[in-house]
């Protein structure tokens, strides 16, 4: 089984090589370039390709891969937005993903963003480095006794619910398919509709699936229903939020603090070093606000998560080679 690994970073190589010892029948070649229609031809002679969330596995890419005999696309991430799944299915290609590599890591990062944005930790850190010990503009809100609204209570959302409970918060959940076990365990106090969650929550965190119905679910109308000064966090999918509406909410004071690991326009920036460029984008606009903290799609980024990604991806490759069942819930098509 020969796999061409696209978009390789040092941490990818380290984590996969560590696990690869347990898969003697799999050989991986690594390239730094990302998977696009222009680079798909590099996969000539390979059985599979491995790509990440920032790849371009659209129709043209898949057709080129299929033309060279590639039968398997291994997405080393939970999302598969980058893949044209119907086209892959028509071409007879299998597409797999890693559905849940570290819910706790993402939930912990979400709370970290909330704390940093709320308490202006990033601003205080920079001031102290400049020997400025003034506290003006750094006041935040105490989370104890406040209400957290978690939109999407799957594995990640449930992990964040538990963290919020540890902070002494009341937890509201909103989900198309409520997990009543979380209510029985006391992790979620109650499930409510979106509008009620917006109205009652002091902290709102997004963990919903992105589809046609949920795209830009956070918009001018939903933001207007939120509490003044709400703490808003998104470690889910950038497309869940209308970024321009979010900016208007920040400027109006409706959103008092925002922590963002993803945003709708992040595509050109994800995992790229653009330090030498002048970027005229919403990224620059958002970074200019003192009450906004942004990270670059790194909520998953722990040693444990990288190890799990490698294991599940290689298990799926081995299963394909052996004609066996894939890892549970990992097959897209």
N, C-alpha and C positions, 0 to 999 in steps of 0.2 A: 504494500500500500504506500504510494508516493503522494505526499501532500506538499503543495506550494503555499507557504505561509506569507501572506501579504501584510504590509504595514507594520513590519517588525520593529519593536522598541526593545531596548536591552532587557527590560523586565519581562517581556513576553518570552524572549529566548531563554532566559534563566528559568522561568516557571515551567515552560514546556520541556526543556531539556532535563529538568529534574524528574519529571514524571515519565519521560519517554523511555527511561530504563526499563520500565515495566511493560513496554509494548515493543518487543524485539522485531515484530513484523511490519512496523511502521517507520517510514523514513520521512523526515521533514527537511525541506530546504527553505531558508528564510530570505526574504527580500524586504528592503525598507520601503520600496514604493507601494502605494496603495492600489487596491483593485479598482480599475476603471476600464472602459472600453479600449483605451490606448495600451493598457498593460496586461489585458487578459491573455494575449498571445504568449506571454511568458509561461503560461501553464501547459504549453504543448508537452505531451509525454507524461503528464501527471494524472493521477486518478481523482484527486480532490484538490480543492483550494480552501484555505482558511482565511476568513476576513473578519473585520470588526465593524462597529456601528457606523463608522464614517466612510465605509466603502461605497462604491457605486456599482451595485449588482443589478442594474436595470436590464431591460430587454436586450439591448445590444451586447452588453457584457456577457450575459448568459448565453446568447446565441453563439458568440465567439468561443466561449468555454466549451459548449456542447459540440461545436465543430471540431474541437481538438480532443474530444473523447472524455472530457471531465464529466463525471456523473454525480459528484457530491460537492455541495457547498456547505462548509462548516462555519457557522457564525459563532464566534467566541464571545457572545453577548446574549442578553435576554431578549432584546428587541430584534425584529427582522424587517424594520421599515426600509432598510437599504436594498432589500431584495424584491424583485418583481416576481412574487410567488406564483401567480397564474401562468406566467411565461415559463418559469422553471418546471412547473407541473406538466405543461404541454410538451416541453422538451424531454420529459422523462428524467429530470434531475431531482435528486433528494436534497432538501434543505433542512439543516438541523440548527439548533440554538442551545443555549445554556439557560434554562428557564429560571433558576433560582440559585445563584452562586453564593450570595451573602446578603440576605435580607437585613441582618443586624448591622453590617457595615454601612449600608445605605441609610438606614434609620439613624444610626449614630451621627453620620455626616449631616443629615437633615437637622438634627437637634443642634449640632455644632454651628451650622449656618444661622439658625434661629438665635442662638445665644450671642454669636459674634455680631450680627446685625443689630439686635435689640440693645445690647450693652455697648455698642460701638467699640468693641475690643480692637478691631483693626485700626481705628483712628487713634485710640489710646496708645497702642503699641508704637505707631509711627511717631507720635508726639514725644514719648519718652526717649526714643532713639535720637531725637533732636533736642534733648534736654528741656522739653516743654512739658511741665507737670500741671498745666491748667486743666480743669475739668469741664469748662464751658462746652456745651453741645454734646456731652457724652452720657447724659442721663438716659436710663432705660426703664423697663418695667419689670417688676418682680413676677416671675411665672407662677410661684406657689399660690394656689387658690384661684388661678385663672382657668379659662376654658380653652381646650385644644380641640380643633375640628380637623379630623383626618378624613380626607376624601380618597376612598379606596382602601379597604382594610384586608387586603391579601397579606402575603407573608411580610412584605416590607412595612405596609401600613400598620399591621398588627404589632410588629416589633417597635414601631414608633409610639403606638398607643401605650405599650408597657413602659417605655422610657418616660413618657409624659406623666403616667401614673406615679412613677418614681419621683417626679418633681412636685408631686402633690397637686396635680391639675385634675380638673374634671375633663373627661374625654367624650366627645361626640363623634360618632362615625356616620359616614354616608357612603352607601355602596348599593349598586344595583342588586347585589346578592348578599344581604347582610349575614355576617357570621355570628349567629346568636350564641355560639359557645363563648365568644369573647365577652358577651354581656353576662353570661352565667359565671364566668371566671372573674368578673369585676374589672376586666381590662377596658371595656367600653361601657360607659354609663348608660348610653342610649343611642339608638340609630334615629337619625332625622333626615328630612329632605334637604337638598342643597340650600334652598333659600333660608331655612331655619338655621342651618349650620353657619351660613354667612352672617346672619344677624346676631348669633350668640357667641361666636368664637373670638377669642383674643389672639389666638395663633391658628393659622390655617396652613396645612401641608398637603401637597398633591401627590397621590400615588395611584392615580387612575390609569386605565389603559387608554391609549390614544387610538381613536377611530374617527369616522366621519361625524358621529354624534358628539363626541367629546372634544373635538378640535375647537380651540378658542372658547372653551367653557368658562374660562376666566376672561371676562370682557368688561366693557363699560357698565353694562347692566348688573352683572354679578358683583363687581367691585363696589358699585353704589349701594348695594345691600349690606356690605360689610360694616363692622364697627369702625369708627374713626380711630386711626392709629394702629390698626391691626398689624400683627407680624405675619408676613407671608413667605412661604418657603416652597420651592419647586425643585425636587430631585427626581421627578418622574420623567415627563417628556416635555420638551420645549413647546411643541405644538398645542399643548393644553391651554396655553396662555397667549392672548393677544398682547404682544409686547408694547405696542403703542398705548393701549388702554392701561397697561401696568404703569407705564411712565406717567400718564395723566393722573393715575391714582396716587403715585408717589408725590408728584408736584402739588396735588391738592391737599395732601396730608391724610387722605383716607387710608393709605398704606403707610404705617409709621416706620416699618423696617422690612427689608426684603432680603432673603438669602436664596441665591439662584445657582444651581449647578448645571442647569440646562435652560436654554431659551430658543425661541423659534428660529432665530437667524444665526445660530451658532455654527452651521455647516462648514464655512470656510476656515473656521478657527480651531475646530476640535483637534487636539493633539498636534497642532502646528506651532512652530516658533516664528512668530511674526513681530519680534521685538524691534527689528530695524525698519518696520513699515509705519507709515502714517495711515491709520485706519479711520475712515469716516463711516461710522456705523452705530447701530444701537448699543453695541458693546461699549464704545467710548462714552456714550450718553449715560448708560446705566452706571458705569464705573465712576462717573463724576459726582454721583450722589453720595453724601456722607453716611446715609442710612442703608446703603446697599452693599452686600458682600457677594462677590461672584467667584466661582471656581469653574474649572474647565472639565466638566463631565467626569469628575473623579470620585463621586460618592462611593463607588464600588471598590475603590483602589486600596485594598489591604492585601497582605501576604496570603491570608487565608482564602480570600476571594480569588486571587490569581491561581492558587493551587487547585481550587475547585473547578475553575474555568478550564484549566489544562486537563484535569482528569475526565471531566464530562465530555469535552471535545474529543479526546483520544478514545474514550469508550465508544462514542458514536462512530468514529472512524473504524475502530476494530469491529463493531457490530455490522457496519456496512460491508466490510471486507469478508466477514464470515457469514453474511446472510442472516444474521441474528436480529433480535429485537433491539431497537434503540433505547437509550435512557428514557425513562418515563417523562412524558410531556415535552420531549425535546424536539420531536419531529414536526416541522412546519408543513412540509408536503413530501 
